[in-house]
């Protein structure tokens, strides 16, 4: 097992079933692309043109997605770690599979290297351009810490926004009566819901 903590053990992944799911998903994306290409064809090729003319696109998408997911799971199982190196290895294999369609070795290596760098960096930064997210941290606890850091006293908020418009701090009614009396000369008496009040 991986030398992490006592409760942090690596859980193996099923590479075969995950790669089948990945191939089906990316194959569906390839089918969508082939359907778009078929609909934009200048000559009438019929509905089966999606498969006869776009079969290569569908196969390339499915093979690339399946190779990525399989390699990602296999690398994680062999290394017994979930980190960005798995994504870089899988990206290299997926890029090479995509480059095989060109039948040129420089493109195979170039696409493999570029996909490895892109996928490794994307996984390293947590899929965000803002930087690495701590995957072990609880999202609710993280948001609570952010709220506590940005919480402002109510007095400061009232000083900026002002009273009224549903913002009624303690003593608001007395200050409101005083302002009405000074501005309009009207003495507003407090209203009570208690029928026994004088």
C-alpha positions as CSV (number, residue, x, y, z in Angstrom):
1,X,0.0,0.0,0.0
2,X,0.9,3.6,-0.4
3,X,2.8,5.2,2.5
4,X,0.3,7.9,3.3
5,X,-1.6,8.0,6.6
6,X,-3.3,5.1,8.4
7,X,-6.7,5.9,7.1
8,X,-5.6,7.1,3.7
9,X,-5.3,3.9,1.7
10,X,-5.4,3.7,-2.1
11,X,-8.6,2.1,-3.4
12,X,-7.9,0.2,-6.7
13,X,-10.0,1.2,-9.8
14,X,-11.6,-1.1,-12.3
15,X,-9.7,-0.1,-15.4
16,X,-11.8,-2.2,-17.9
17,X,-15.3,-1.0,-16.9
18,X,-14.1,2.6,-16.6
19,X,-12.4,2.5,-20.0
20,X,-15.6,1.1,-21.6
21,X,-17.6,3.9,-20.1
22,X,-15.0,6.5,-21.2
23,X,-15.0,5.0,-24.7
24,X,-18.8,5.1,-24.9
25,X,-18.9,8.7,-23.7
26,X,-16.3,10.0,-26.1
27,X,-17.6,7.7,-28.9
28,X,-21.0,9.5,-28.4
29,X,-19.2,12.8,-28.8
30,X,-17.6,11.5,-31.9
31,X,-21.0,10.4,-33.2
32,X,-22.3,13.9,-32.6
33,X,-19.3,15.4,-34.5
34,X,-19.9,12.9,-37.4
35,X,-23.6,13.8,-37.5
36,X,-22.7,17.5,-37.8
37,X,-20.2,16.7,-40.6
38,X,-22.9,14.6,-42.3
39,X,-25.5,17.3,-42.1
40,X,-23.1,19.9,-43.5
41,X,-22.1,17.7,-46.5
42,X,-22.8,19.3,-49.9
43,X,-24.1,16.1,-51.5
44,X,-26.9,14.0,-50.3
45,X,-25.3,11.1,-48.5
46,X,-28.3,9.8,-46.5
47,X,-28.6,9.0,-42.8
48,X,-26.2,6.1,-42.9
49,X,-23.5,8.6,-44.0
50,X,-22.9,9.3,-40.3
51,X,-21.4,5.8,-40.0
52,X,-20.0,5.3,-43.5
53,X,-18.3,8.7,-43.8
54,X,-17.9,9.5,-40.1
55,X,-16.9,6.1,-38.8
56,X,-13.3,7.2,-38.6
57,X,-14.2,10.2,-36.4
58,X,-16.4,8.1,-34.1
59,X,-13.6,5.4,-33.8
60,X,-10.9,8.0,-33.2
61,X,-12.9,9.7,-30.4
62,X,-13.9,6.4,-28.8
63,X,-10.3,5.0,-28.9
64,X,-8.8,8.2,-27.6
65,X,-11.2,8.4,-24.6
66,X,-11.0,4.7,-23.9
67,X,-7.2,4.8,-24.0
68,X,-7.1,7.9,-21.7
69,X,-9.4,6.4,-19.0
70,X,-7.7,2.9,-19.2
71,X,-4.2,4.4,-18.9
72,X,-5.3,6.7,-16.1
73,X,-6.8,3.8,-14.0
74,X,-3.9,1.4,-14.8
75,X,-1.2,4.0,-13.9
76,X,-3.1,4.8,-10.6
77,X,-3.4,1.0,-9.8
78,X,0.3,0.3,-10.6
79,X,1.6,3.4,-8.7
80,X,-1.1,3.1,-5.9
81,X,-1.4,6.9,-6.0
82,X,-4.0,9.4,-7.2
83,X,-2.0,12.4,-8.5
84,X,-1.3,14.4,-11.6
85,X,1.3,12.1,-13.0
86,X,-1.5,9.6,-13.8
87,X,-3.2,12.2,-15.9
88,X,0.0,13.1,-17.6
89,X,0.7,9.5,-18.5
90,X,-2.8,9.0,-19.7
91,X,-2.7,12.2,-21.7
92,X,0.4,11.1,-23.4
93,X,-1.1,7.8,-24.5
94,X,-4.4,9.4,-25.6
95,X,-2.4,12.0,-27.6
96,X,-0.4,9.3,-29.2
97,X,-3.6,7.4,-30.1
98,X,-5.0,10.5,-31.7
99,X,-1.7,11.1,-33.5
100,X,-1.8,7.5,-35.0
101,X,-4.6,8.7,-37.4
102,X,-2.1,10.9,-39.2
103,X,0.4,8.0,-39.8
104,X,3.4,10.2,-39.0
105,X,5.6,9.6,-36.1
106,X,6.6,13.2,-35.3
107,X,2.9,14.0,-34.9
108,X,2.3,10.9,-32.8
109,X,5.1,12.1,-30.4
110,X,4.1,15.7,-30.6
111,X,0.4,15.1,-29.8
112,X,1.4,12.7,-27.1
113,X,3.7,15.1,-25.5
114,X,1.4,18.1,-25.8
115,X,-1.6,16.1,-24.4
116,X,0.6,14.8,-21.5
117,X,1.6,18.4,-20.6
118,X,-1.9,19.8,-20.9
119,X,-3.6,17.0,-18.9
120,X,-0.9,16.9,-16.3
121,X,-1.1,20.6,-15.7
122,X,-4.9,20.6,-15.7
123,X,-5.0,17.8,-13.1
124,X,-2.2,19.4,-11.0
125,X,-4.1,22.7,-10.8
126,X,-7.3,20.9,-9.9
127,X,-9.0,21.6,-13.2
128,X,-9.0,25.3,-12.4
129,X,-6.8,28.2,-13.5
130,X,-6.9,29.6,-10.0
131,X,-4.5,27.0,-8.6
132,X,-4.4,23.6,-6.9
133,X,-7.4,22.7,-4.8
134,X,-6.9,20.6,-1.7
135,X,-8.9,17.5,-2.6
136,X,-8.8,16.2,1.0
137,X,-10.4,19.3,2.5
138,X,-14.1,19.4,3.2
139,X,-15.8,21.9,0.9
140,X,-18.3,23.0,3.6
141,X,-15.4,23.7,6.1
142,X,-13.5,25.6,3.4
143,X,-16.5,27.9,2.7
144,X,-17.1,28.4,6.4
145,X,-13.5,29.6,6.8
146,X,-14.0,32.0,3.9
147,X,-17.2,33.3,5.4
148,X,-15.5,33.9,8.8
149,X,-12.6,35.7,7.1
150,X,-15.0,38.1,5.2
151,X,-17.6,38.6,7.9
152,X,-18.1,42.3,8.9
153,X,-19.7,43.8,11.9
154,X,-23.3,44.8,11.5
155,X,-22.4,48.4,12.6
156,X,-20.0,48.8,9.7
157,X,-22.5,47.4,7.2
158,X,-25.3,49.8,8.5
159,X,-22.9,52.7,8.4
160,X,-22.3,52.0,4.7
161,X,-25.7,51.0,3.6
162,X,-27.8,53.1,5.9
163,X,-31.0,52.3,7.9
164,X,-34.4,51.7,6.4
165,X,-35.4,49.4,3.5
166,X,-35.8,46.4,5.9
167,X,-32.6,47.2,7.7
168,X,-33.7,48.0,11.3
169,X,-30.9,47.9,13.9
170,X,-31.6,48.4,17.6
171,X,-33.1,51.8,18.3
172,X,-34.2,52.4,14.7
173,X,-37.8,53.2,15.6
174,X,-36.8,56.0,18.0
175,X,-34.4,57.5,15.5
176,X,-37.0,57.3,12.8
177,X,-39.6,59.1,15.0
178,X,-37.0,61.8,15.8
179,X,-36.2,62.3,12.1
180,X,-39.9,62.6,11.2
181,X,-40.5,65.1,13.9
182,X,-37.5,67.2,12.9
183,X,-38.2,67.1,9.2
184,X,-42.0,67.2,9.0
185,X,-43.0,68.3,12.5
186,X,-45.1,65.1,13.0
187,X,-45.0,63.3,16.3
188,X,-45.5,59.6,15.6
189,X,-46.6,57.5,18.5
190,X,-45.5,53.9,18.7
191,X,-48.2,51.4,17.8
192,X,-48.7,48.4,20.0
193,X,-50.6,45.2,19.2
194,X,-51.5,44.8,22.8
195,X,-55.2,46.0,23.3
196,X,-54.5,46.8,26.9
197,X,-51.7,49.2,26.1
198,X,-52.5,52.9,26.7
